[in-house]
Amino acid sequence: MIRAVPVRHPGRWVAAAVLMVLAAMFVHMLLTNDAFDWAFTFEAMFTRPVLIGVRTTLLLTVLAMLIGITLGVVIAVMRLSGNPVLVTVAWLYTWFFRAVPRLVLAVLFGNIAILYSTIHVGLPFDFYWMPLLGLEGEARLFGIDTRTYLSGFTAGLLALALSEGAYMAEIVRAGLLSVDKGQGEAAQALGMRRTTVLRRITLPQALRVIVPPSGNETVAMLKDTALVAYVPVTTELFFQLQAIGARTFNVFPTLVAACIWYLAITSVFMIGQYFLERAFTKGDRQAEAALKVMQR
């Protein structure tokens, strides 16, 4: 008779003991260090300007992700279209917006009025070709004063959304490539158009691959909204907390308050991501359960 002896793991217990000691030291520091000033921290967290900043942060996150996902689908389809012009334009878009940091893009769009003080909408080069035809006037429909209409919020939103579109394009492209090409070819053989195949067959199956990294991109976008404080967007969460710290000469508690707000919002997003992923992988889990029953 063989007597099984469990394997000893003394290293694990030593590591666990060290981690517990470090955790206890960290909690002791949080409770005893006067620099945290918890009363001031929670008071600053729930002031009206900070709550407006929370709303602005959430609005920036949602709008930037909606625009980014839409652009990502379009750019991914262009990359896979086979048309050399569309492929080149899509590659250049992803190359540029993935290469330039979002902070640089935010500041760049915030100063776009230096390049274009007025954006005109109409026929191009009207000053050159209209006199040749004996026409006078301008072929411009209307103009937009960028210094008036391109606010800090709009500039920050454009920077975040265009950058996110490049990352989402690669995620969507990977999801589309994960679907067997034979399904699309069979659908086209039955007379379905390419757009219909994409909308009803390819994209729904690709969502199982697209959703998990898209959730991570949403969390990253929430954190990157702090970058628009440098445009500046004065109603943003981090900007408001920085302003409180500068006004009261109590900077560190406001930074702690920013960490707590971002942790809370990110946790809510991660819970939503968990249930969303479960919804899209429900069929896979049912198939695995059925396979286990058959094996038994």
C-alpha positions, -999 to +999 in steps of 0.1 A: +000+000+000+014+034-011+011+061+015+008+095-002+027+123+016+015+159+007+042+181-008+055+208+016+056+243+003+074+264+030+083+291+006+046+299+000+040+303+038+070+326+041+058+347+012+023+349+026+037+359+060+058+387+044+028+400+024+006+400+055+032+420+074+035+445+045-003+448+043-005+455+080+022+482+077+003+498+048-030+499+067-012+513+098+003+541+076-032+549+062-047+552+096-019+570+115-002+593+089-015+628+093-006+637+057-037+618+044-061+641+063-091+618+056-116+644+068-104+669+042-101+642+016-138+631+018-149+667+022-132+676-011-145+645-029-181+655-026-180+692-033-201+704-062-173+712-086-158+678-081-191+661-087-194+681-119-159+668-128-171+632-122-200+639-147-176+654-172-152+625-169-180+599-174-193+619-204-159+621-220-154+584-215-187+574-230-185+598-260-149+590-268-156+552-267-187+555-289-168+575-315-137+554-311-157+521-316-175+535-346-142+547-362-126+514-353-151+493-371-149+515-402-111+515-402-109+478-396-132+471-426-111+494-447-079+475-437-096+442-448-113+456-479-086+447-505-087+482-520-051+495-519-063+532-514-085+523-485-059+500-470-032+527-472-054+554-457-065+530-428-029+520-422-017+556-421-045+565-396-037+537-372+001+544-376-002+581-367-028+579-339-011+549-322+023+566-324+015+600-310+008+601-272-027+611-262-014+640-240+004+654-271-028+650-292-049+667-265-026+697-264-023+698-302-061+699-307-064+724-279-041+747-300-055+739-334-067+775-338-031+785-344-032+764-376-068+771-386-085+802-371-115+795-393-126+763-410-146+769-442-170+744-457-176+746-494-159+739-528-121+739-526-098+765-542-126+789-550-103+819-553-084+802-582-110+786-605-140+810-601-124+840-619-115+817-648-152+810-653-162+847-650-178+841-616-175+864-586-179+857-549-170+827-529-181+790-532-181+787-494-212+776-476-203+786-441-173+790-418-165+779-383-145+801-359-123+775-342-115+799-313-152+801-305-166+767-313-136+744-306-138+744-269-114+726-245-140+698-241-144+693-278-106+694-284-100+668-257-129+647-269-115+647-305-080+638-292-092+609-271-118+596-297-094+597-327-067+579-307-091+553-294-104+547-330-069+535-340-066+510-311-102+498-316-095+493-353-068+468-345-090+450-320-119+448-344-096+436-372-083+408-350-119+399-342-130+398-378-100+377-388-108+352-360-141+342-379-137+314-404-137+329-439-157+299-452-188+312-435-187+345-453-180+328-486-209+305-481-232+334-473-221+353-504-227+321-525-263+322-512-266+358-526-260+379-495-242+412-499-208+418-482-224+444-459-251+420-449-225+392-443-205+416-421-235+428-401-253+395-396-226+368-396-191+380-392-194+408-367-217+390-342-192+361-340-163+385-338-178+402-307-166+373-285-130+383-294-137+421-295-156+426-262-129+416-236-101+440-249-128+467-256-137+466-219-100+471-211-099+500-235-129+516-217-111+514-184-080+529-200-101+556-215-116+565-182-081+570-168-068+589-198-096+615-195-074+631-168-051+642-197-076+668-209-069+688-177-039+700-197-060+713-227-074+726-203-109+713-196-117+731-164-148+710-155-128+677-155-124+657-123-086+659-120-085+696-128-111+704-101-092+684-075-059+700-085-076+734-081-088+726-046-054+714-036-037+746-050-063+769-034-061+753+001-023+744-001-033+709+008-023+690-023-018+654-012-053+647+001-068+659-032-046+635-050-058+607-027-094+618-035-087+615-072-073+580-067-105+570-048-128+584-074-110+566-103-108+534-083-146+536-076-156+543-112-132+518-126-145+491-103-181+497-115-169+495-151-150+462-144-182+447-129-201+457-160-174+442-182-175+409-163-213+405-169-210+416-205-183+390-212-204+363-195-233+372-218-212+369-250-195+336-239-227+320-227-228+297-257-192+285-251-199+277-215-230+258-223-210+238-250-183+230-224-209+218-199-226+196-225-192+182-235-184+173-199-218+156-195-211+135-226-176+126-214-191+114-181 
